[in-house]
Each structure stands twice: as structure tokens, then as C-alpha cells.
């Protein structure tokens, strides 16, 4: 004769399985990053994220961005043009454009980068 498992045992096993699956899902999910407001101008990301600069702050930021190039005039011209549109200038003298998508994605007619 075979014994049938009781309904209580089956329900307990199902609940246990659901708890294990739910806990596994909680462990493997990464928390969603939340944007933080930029209220302090001394933070490194100030001015490097889109819309975080005032138009009058573009000149000094572009001076820093173009400080190591041999082509200062065109660098400053395009940097200031990009900053006026995007209100950000990536940190450093080269690269780091991922912090300002507008600055990064603005292209010339030939498809090259417009912003230095």
C-alpha cells in the first residue's frame, strides 16, 4: 500500500520552495541607483553632468579642458559652443565624455565628435 502525503506536508513544501525562490531573487537583484542632487560646487561631478553648469561657468571649465592641447583656439571655440548647449564640460583634459551624454553625442556632419 502506498501512503499519500498529507495536504499539510505538500503545502509546507510549496511554501518553503516559494520562500527559497523569493530570497534568491532578493539576493541576486542589484539595487537601483538613485541620482543624487548636486548642491555643492566642490563635488567632483559638479559641472561634469549635463545641465549642472551656468552659462557663465563655461569659460573657466573650457580653459581647463583645453589646457594641454596644441590647438587652443579651436578647442576653446568648440568647447564653449558645446558647453553653451549642454551646460557641462567633462572632467580632465581628454576623455570622460560619458559623464555628459549631450557633449559626447553631438557629432559633426562627417560623424566625428564635435566637442573636445
N, C-alpha and C positions, 0 to 999 in steps of 0.2 A: 504494500500500500504506500502510496506517495502522500506526503503531507503538503498541504497547500500553505504557503506563507500567509500569515495573518495580514489584514489590511493595515494594521498599525506598523508592522515591520516595513511594508512596502512604502507607506507614506514617510516613515522616518528616513529610509534610504533616499527617496526622492528629494526631501528637504535637505539632507546632508549634501547631496550632489549639487543642488542649486546654490547652497552656501559656498561650496568649494569653487564653483564656476564664478560666482559673484566676487569672491575675494581675489581670485586670479585676475579678473578683469580690472579690479581696482588697483592691483599691484602693477600691471603692465601699462596702464594708461598714464601718459605723461600729463602733468598739469598744464593747462593752457596759460601761456604767458600773458600777463596783463600790462598794457602800456602804462608807463609812469609819467605824470606831468613833469615838465621841466620848468621849475621855478627858480633855480639857482644858476646864474650865468657862469659860475665857476666849475660846473659839471663838465666832464669831457665831451658829452654828447650835445651840449648847447651849441647851436649853430651848425651842427652836422646832420640834423634831422630836418626833413622837409618842413618848411614853414616856421622854423624856430628862430629865424633872424629878422630884424627890422631892416628895411632897405638901406638905411644909413650905416649899417654894420658890414655891408658887403665889401667896401674898400679895404679895411684892415684885414678881413678874412682872406681876400684875394691876394693881398700883398704877401701874406704868409704862404698861401698856396703856390704862388708863382716865384717864391724867393730863390729857388735853386735852378730855374730854367735859364737857358741862354737866350730865350725868346720872350723877354719880359713884356713887351708891348702887346703882342697878340694874346699872350696868356692872360694878361690883365683885362684886355678888352672882352675876351670871351668868358672869362671867369665872372666878371661883373655883369655881363649880359645874362649868364646862366643864374647867377645869384639873384638878380632882379626878378627873374621869372620864378625860380624855385624857392627863394628865401632860405637857402642853405649852401654851405661850402663844405665838402668832405674834409676831414682832418688830415693833416700832413701835407706833404708837397707832391705826392703821387699816390694813385690808387684810392682805396677806401670809399669808392663811389657807391657801394651797396647801402651805405647809411642814408643816402639821398637819392631815391629812385628817379625823381624828375631830372636831376643833374646827370644821372647815369644814362637815362633812356633818351635824352634829347640828342638826335643824330643829325648829321649833315645830309645834304641831298645825295651824296655818294654812300651814305650808310655808316660813315665813321663817327666817332664821338665828337660832339660839338663842344662839350665842356671839358676844360683841362683838369 
